[in-house]
Amino acid sequence: MDFGRFSGQVSKELDVNGNTLRVWCLELENAGYKFERNNRQQRIYYEHDINILKEMKVLMADG
């Protein structure tokens, strides 16, 4: 079972600043990607979301 995680956990897992994670997510959302949100409108990150963010980190590092 895939449990959702919040931004603090994900930013630590990806070893990126929370602001960086937020900017990446906003860029993905602007491109049409949908993150699940809770009733407080916080993003909930699942494994497939985290995998996309990991790939984004690699692409950003490669320039």
Secondary structure as GFF3:
##gff-version 3
##sequence-region A 1 63
A	DSSP	alpha_helix	7	14	.	.	.	ID=ss1
A	DSSP	alpha_helix	18	30	.	.	.	ID=ss2
A	DSSP	beta_strand	36	37	.	.	.	ID=ss3
A	DSSP	beta_strand	43	44	.	.	.	ID=ss4
A	DSSP	alpha_helix	47	62	.	.	.	ID=ss5
###
